[in-house]
Amino acid sequence: MPEDGYKFLRWNDYRSSASRTDVVTGNKIYTASFGKDETKWNSIKYVSDGNPSNMPADQSDVKAGSSQKVSSSRPVREGFRFEGWETDDTTVDADQNFIMPANDVTFTAKWSELKYRVSYYENRGDKEFDRDVIYDEKRYAAGDTTAALGAY
């Protein structure tokens, strides 16, 4: 019997001739040849929007039924907080174990936008209002002048 994940291919006597019929008239050694059963090996992929850094490497040749661990790598994407990995309709924590199914698995990065509270003050220092803003990927140095968008 082949090991799990492999299948019987043919009997082999190490002669190079093609398929044939042998008449055995004495002792003869035939060896069973086994190969990978592609239906029992799958892949784990990690995908994300926004081209983040620190993405985990994909894995190929993962045996169905084997115990696996979701990558603990935490990708970094400017303007967003990494919330974990999702597969199908389940959110998976970064260190959760799972049993590899008999199909490929794709983990998708789940992100939340970084939001900040900006307080607007009049010249006298009286607070006019607060506004939640989403991180805009722009960086400002101390002393830079920026324009407020919209009518406030």
RODO-2510 file (C-alpha; in nm, 4 decimals, decimal comma):
residues 152
     n   res          X          Y          Z
     1     m     0,0000     0,0000     0,0000
     2     p     0,1303     0,3472    -0,0805
     3     e     0,1739     0,6071     0,1911
     4     d    -0,1057     0,8599     0,2276
     5     g    -0,0740     1,1207    -0,0468
     6     y     0,0805     0,8801    -0,2975
     7     k    -0,0582     0,6271    -0,5452
     8     f     0,0580     0,3140    -0,7226
     9     l     0,1879     0,3877    -1,0729
    10     r     0,3241     0,0593    -1,2120
    11     w     0,5435    -0,2427    -1,1587
    12     n     0,8991    -0,1741    -1,2622
    13     d     1,1816    -0,4099    -1,3582
    14     y     1,4039    -0,1185    -1,4649
    15     r     1,4033    -0,2188    -1,8308
    16     s     1,3406     0,0719    -2,0615
    17     s     1,1136    -0,1070    -2,3095
    18     a     0,7580     0,0114    -2,3369
    19     s     0,4521    -0,1754    -2,2169
    20     r     0,4945    -0,5465    -2,2718
    21     t     0,4045    -0,8924    -2,1576
    22     d     0,6777    -1,0952    -1,9866
    23     v     0,6872    -1,4709    -1,9685
    24     v     0,8459    -1,5516    -1,6363
    25     t     1,0554    -1,8671    -1,6499
    26     g     1,2610    -1,8037    -1,3377
    27     n     1,3110    -1,5645    -1,0526
    28     k     1,2386    -1,2045    -1,1497
    29     i     1,2273    -0,8911    -0,9327
    30     y     0,9587    -0,6338    -0,9929
    31     t     0,9420    -0,3204    -0,7797
    32     a     0,6267    -0,1192    -0,7197
    33     s     0,6612     0,2428    -0,8333
    34     f     0,4608     0,5088    -0,6541
    35     g     0,4052     0,8739    -0,7329
    36     k     0,2404     1,1728    -0,5793
    37     d    -0,1407     1,1648    -0,5883
    38     e    -0,2062     1,5229    -0,6986
    39     t    -0,5645     1,5023    -0,5669
    40     k    -0,4264     1,4787    -0,2085
    41     w    -0,1911     1,7797    -0,2211
    42     n    -0,3077     2,1385    -0,2207
    43     s    -0,1838     2,4913    -0,1594
    44     i    -0,2271     2,7689     0,0945
    45     k    -0,2312     3,1225    -0,0468
    46     y    -0,2297     3,4602     0,1280
    47     v    -0,3812     3,7543    -0,0617
    48     s    -0,4548     4,1196     0,0096
    49     d    -0,5663     4,4439    -0,1466
    50     g    -0,3289     4,7378    -0,1556
    51     n     0,0079     4,5629    -0,2016
    52     p     0,1108     4,5466     0,1666
    53     s     0,4578     4,4583     0,2901
    54     n     0,5432     4,1580     0,5102
    55     m     0,3018     3,9202     0,3353
    56     p     0,3511     3,5524     0,4256
    57     a     0,4786     3,3194     0,1554
    58     d     0,2319     3,0885    -0,0166
    59     q     0,2743     2,7173     0,0499
    60     s     0,2420     2,4427    -0,2089
    61     d     0,2342     2,0657    -0,1704
    62     v     0,0326     2,0724     0,1534
    63     k    -0,1147     1,7310     0,2266
    64     a    -0,4926     1,7134     0,2745
    65     g    -0,5788     1,6151     0,6311
    66     s    -0,2527     1,7504     0,7760
    67     s    -0,2477     1,9918     1,0685
    68     q    -0,1514     2,3431     0,9580
    69     k    -0,0979     2,6769     1,1267
    70     v    -0,2084     3,0061     0,9769
    71     s     0,0901     3,2337     0,9255
    72     s     0,1697     3,4620     1,2180
    73     s     0,3081     3,7250     0,9778
    74     r     0,1215     4,0509     1,0118
    75     p     0,1221     4,2389     0,6806
    76     v     0,1581     4,6171     0,6855
    77     r    -0,0512     4,8472     0,4668
    78     e    -0,0289     5,2224     0,4968
    79     g    -0,3499     5,3799     0,6256
    80     f    -0,4939     5,0490     0,7493
    81     r    -0,4850     4,8204     1,0527
    82     f    -0,4465     4,4467     0,9921
    83     e    -0,7370     4,2664     1,1641
    84     g    -0,6568     3,9037     1,0775
    85     w    -0,7078     3,6445     0,8060
    86     e    -1,0382     3,5340     0,6518
    87     t    -1,1158     3,2212     0,4556
    88     d    -1,4616     3,1616     0,3128
    89     d    -1,6884     3,3292     0,5678
    90     t    -1,4730     3,2740     0,8788
    91     t    -1,2224     3,5193     1,0272
    92     v    -0,9114     3,3363     1,1423
    93     d    -0,6747     3,4587     1,4145
    94     a    -0,3116     3,4842     1,3074
    95     d    -0,1990     3,1808     1,5139
    96     q    -0,4962     2,9454     1,4709
    97     n    -0,4418     2,5822     1,3707
    98     f    -0,6569     2,4161     1,1062
    99     i    -0,6813     2,0833     0,9256
   100     m    -0,5965     2,1141     0,5576
   101     p    -0,9054     2,0284     0,3501
   102     a    -0,8970     1,8391     0,0213
   103     n    -0,8826     2,1644    -0,1741
   104     d    -0,6708     2,4807    -0,1966
   105     v    -0,7152     2,7379     0,0812
   106     t    -0,6891     3,1133     0,0300
   107     f    -0,6565     3,3453     0,3269
   108     t    -0,7526     3,7069     0,2591
   109     a    -0,6196     3,9886     0,4776
   110     k    -0,8936     4,1743     0,6636
   111     w    -0,8259     4,5478     0,7060
   112     s    -0,9879     4,8409     0,8849
   113     e    -0,9172     5,1973     0,7817
   114     l    -0,7244     5,4087     1,0292
   115     k    -0,9414     5,6993     1,1413
   116     y    -0,8374     5,9981     1,3424
   117     r    -1,0295     6,2703     1,5258
   118     v    -0,9295     6,6184     1,4132
   119     s    -1,0382     6,9123     1,6268
   120     y    -1,0787     7,2513     1,4595
   121     y    -1,0171     7,5681     1,6612
   122     e    -1,0759     7,9348     1,5843
   123     n    -0,7854     8,1772     1,6002
   124     r    -0,8882     8,2661     1,9585
   125     g    -0,8385     7,9029     2,0602
   126     d    -1,2095     7,8231     2,1017
   127     k    -1,2959     7,4783     1,9748
   128     e    -1,5405     7,4916     1,6841
   129     f    -1,5977     7,1208     1,6123
   130     d    -1,4462     6,7741     1,5788
   131     r    -1,4375     6,5655     1,2665
   132     d    -1,3375     6,2023     1,2107
   133     v    -1,1083     6,1693     0,9117
   134     i    -0,9673     5,8673     0,7363
   135     y    -0,5927     5,8461     0,7007
   136     d    -0,5043     5,9918     0,3608
   137     e    -0,1519     5,8487     0,3166
   138     k    -0,0071     6,2038     0,3108
   139     r     0,2592     6,3040     0,5590
   140     y     0,2968     6,6535     0,6956
   141     a     0,5969     6,7929     0,8760
   142     a     0,5669     7,0382     1,1634
   143     g     0,5004     7,3819     1,0194
   144     d     0,3546     7,2592     0,6887
   145     t     0,0457     7,4424     0,5666
   146     t    -0,2507     7,2327     0,4606
   147     a    -0,5926     7,3225     0,3296
   148     a    -0,9112     7,2132     0,5044
   149     l    -1,1492     7,0556     0,2563
   150     g    -1,5188     7,1374     0,2482
   151     a    -1,7186     7,4219     0,4021
   152     y    -1,7004     7,4196     0,7805
***
